[in-house]
């Protein structure tokens, strides 16, 4: 079976799900939607990227923008 490699869109490094230093929320998916205020769907564009949790958190201006670590998953 071929190995599927994810690369972080912020740091460019591989996201290895088996790495000892992997964050508990890795890997993350980052979705960009353009023209979000347009009423017509055909004017919007979407693209998905992968990233490390620490990279996306570090890229934000204010650390309170991303607060997923303290959230609990229902039923888990």
Protein Blocks (a to p, Z undefined) as FASTA:
>chain_A
ZZdddddfklopacdfkbfklcfkbccdddddehklbmblklpccddddddfklmmmmpm
blklpcfklpccehZZ
